[in-house]
Amino acid sequence: MAAVASRALQGAAVHVCSVVGFPTGTHTTALKVAEAAGCVDAGAHEIDMVANAGWLKDGRHADYAADILAVRKRIGDGIVLKVIIEAALLTPEQIVRAATLAQHSGCNFVKTSTGVYSKARIADVHLLRRALPERVKIKAAGGIRTASDAVAMIAAGADRIGTSNSIAIVWESKK
């Protein structure tokens, strides 16, 4: 639907984002690269890429980084790349490793979760903010349902919030 969204939003300040490797991140690198290329060719300005947490947990750090780097190289520097690490599936040490590998592979954001397996956790956002340079942004996603949830994530260091409850959050924050 990237092409449909891109046409509908032509000229607007809103950017189109597409997700690749969803939901597990276990797609082959070639498939993620092809998905990302197709989305960008269809008009996506941002790519959310689900990283392969299994590779990270298995110590396949070079494969983990190469997967991200391949997508980055294909989409170019003009497209925002957010790497979803599924923090709740990782130890604190693995979260730092995942974020560091994503940073060195050229991501613009590290994202806490797809929202499929877990909720964003404030402790993970704090850990990511300490581990990453300021130029690498953090997107907290998964289970953020209220304005107070969103505010807490931002206070912890999140630069963006991913939620399927945005309308209710905006209305709640206006009260």
VENBELFEN-V244422 format. One line per field, one symbol per residue. phi: phi as a letter, one per 40 degrees, with the letter a starting at -180 (. if undefined). psi: psi as a letter, one per 30 degrees, with the letter a starting at -180 (. if undefined). burial: # if it has 24 or more other ideal C-beta (glycine too) atoms within 12 Angstrom, else .. A space follows every 10 residues. Layout:
BEGIN
phi = ???
psi = ???
burial = ???
END
This chain:
BEGIN
phi = .dccccccbd gcccbcbbbb gcbcgcdcdd ccccdccccc cchccbbbbc ccccccccgc cccdcccccc cdcccgccbc bbbcbfdccb cdcccccdcc ccdccgccbb bcacgccacc bddccdcccc cbcdcccbbc ahgcbbccdc cccccchccb bbacbccccc ccccc
psi = geeeeeefgk flfkkkklkk gkffggllee eeeeeeeeee ffgkfkkjkj ljfeeeefgi eeeeeeeeee eeeeflffkk jkkkfieffl leeeeeeeee eeefgglfkk kelffefllk keeeeeeeee fklefjlkjk kjgjfleeee eeeeefgkfl kklgheeeee eeff.
burial = .#...#.... .....##### ##..###.#. ###.###.## ..######## ###.###... ..######## ##.##...## ########## ...####### ########## #####.#### ##.######. ##...##### #####...## .###.##### ###.....#. .....
END
